[in-house]
C-alpha cells in the first residue's frame, strides 16, 4: 500500500525537515502546501539557528525585531549585527547557518595604533564599524587578533581574513613581504604560515623598481629570513577585492573541534624591513566558514 507523505502529521514533517539544511528546507517547501506549512514552522528554523543565538541577540547593540525564527535566520544571514559594544559583527552563513564574526580594528592589537604620529583613527562611510584605522607612517607593522572557538560553530573549518584597503597615497607596503599566520592553542597540526605582499589585485612589484631602490637590501633580508626559517616561507597569499569595496588577505585557516575554549591567534607582521610604509587602512579581521 502506497503512503502519501502529505498525510503525515505536520509536526513529524517539520521534525524531518529540521534534520536537513536550510536550503533543503526551502526546496521542500516548494513541493506542496503541506511541506510549505511545515517548512515555515519555528521548530525547523530553531534547529537551524545556532544554539546560543539568544545570547548573541542580547549582546547586539540594537534590538533585532523578527516575527518568526525563519525571518530571524535570513535577517542574520543578510544583515550582520553589531555586538559586544560595536567591537564585533555577527552574521550567519546563509547556506549552512554556521556562525561568522568580524572583529573590528579597535578590538585588534596593532603596534603603536594609539599614537597619532603613526596611525589615524577615523570613520568611513563604507565601513560597518564606527571606526577604522589608517597607517600614516611606520617601519614596524604588527597586527594581531584573537577569538575563542567557543564563539564559533563546532566541526567547522574556518578561514581568517584581514579586511583592509590601500589608499591612493600608500607607499612602501609591498617592498617586503608580510608574514601571516593563524595558531590555535593546544593544536600543533596547523598549516604553515604564509607571506603576503600588501598591494592591489596581486600586481607584482616591478623588478626594475626593486633594482633601483632596494635590490641589495632585499637580497640581504631574503638571505637572513631563509637562514632563520629553514628556507620555508609557506605559500604566498594574494590580496583579493571584495564586493563591499574592501580587500582581504587570508591569514590562514583552522578547524573548530570538540575541545571547548581554544584560543585562535591571527596575525600579519612585517618587522624585518627597515623602510617606512603608509596608506594601509584596517577595518578588522573576519572569521568565516570555508565553503
C-alpha positions, 0 to 999 in steps of 0.5 A: 500500500502506497503512503502519501507523505502529505498525510503525515502529521505536520509536526513529524514533517517539520521534525524531518525537515529540521534534520536537513539544511536550510536550503533543503528546507526551502526546496521542500517547501516548494513541493506542496502546501503541506511541506510549505506549512511545515517548512515555515514552522519555528521548530525547523528554523530553531534547529537551524539557528545556532544554539546560543543565538539568544545570547548573541541577540542580547549582546547586539547593540540594537534590538533585532525585531523578527516575527518568526525564527525563519525571518530571524535566520535570513535577517542574520544571514543578510544583515550582520549585527553589531555586538559586544559594544560595536567591537564585533559583527555577527552574521550567519552563513546563509547556506549552512547557518554556521556562525561568522564574526568580524572583529573590528580594528579597535578590538585588534592589537596593532603596534603603536595604533594609539599614537597619532604620529603613526596611525589615524583613527577615523570613520568611513562611510563604507565601513560597518564599524564606527571606526577604522584605522589608517597607517600614516607612517611606520617601519614596524607593522604588527597586527594581531587578533584573537577569538575563542572557538567557543564563539564559533560553530563546532566541526567547522573549518574556518578561514581568517581574513584581514579586511583592509584597503590601500589608499591612493597615497600608500607607499612602501607596503609591498617592498617586503613581504608580510608574514601571516599566520593563524595558531590555535592553542593546544593544536600543533597540526596547523598549516604553515604560515604564509607571506603576503605582499600588501598591494592591489589585485596581486600586481607584482612589484616591478623588478626594475623598481626593486633594482633601483631602490632596494635590490641589495637590501632585499637580497640581504633580508631574503638571505637572513629570513631563509637562514632563520626559517629553514628556507620555508616561507609557506605559500604566498597569499594574494590580496583579493577585492571584495564586493563591499569595496574592501580587500582581504588577505587570508591569514590562514585557516583552522578547524573548530573541534570538540575541545571547548575554549581554544584560543585562535591567534591571527596575525600579519607582521612585517618587522624585518624591513627597515623602510617606512610604509603608509596608506594601509587602512584596517577595518578588522579581521573576519572569521568565516566558514570555508565553503 
